[in-house]
Amino acid sequence: SFLNSLALSLVFIFEPIYYEEPMGPMLVAFRKQLELTLREFSTVFDLNYPTVSKMETGKSKDRNTANRIRLFILVPEAALWCIQLNQRKIHSQLAQRLIKFFQSKVAQERQQLKL
């Protein structure tokens, strides 16, 4: 009947549209901010070296790796935990520099929360 066809014509299917910022430039900027080589970055954050390399050039869009990197960028506590977990795999001076960097980021965030 007319009401049924009208009701059917008013049904919409909504699909979420996700826009994800390309990971390559964000990854390169983060890695350079930390002054790490690709190999060091992959080791420190326990990521697959070829995947990270491909992500930097836009040849890989591995969501799991991208999400982990976003986590390390946005949550310094997570990055700090990962560095402490993997610090035996890298030079001790590098580990200490990174630990100090992320401890400072954590302290800054906590200070901002108090304001």
Secondary structure, DSSP 4 states (H G I P E B T S, - for coil): -HHHHHHHHT------------HHHHHHHHHHHTT--HHHHHHHTT--HHHHHHHHTTS---HHHHHHHHHHHH-HHHHHHHHHHHGGGS-HHHHHHHHHHHHHHHHHHHHHHH-
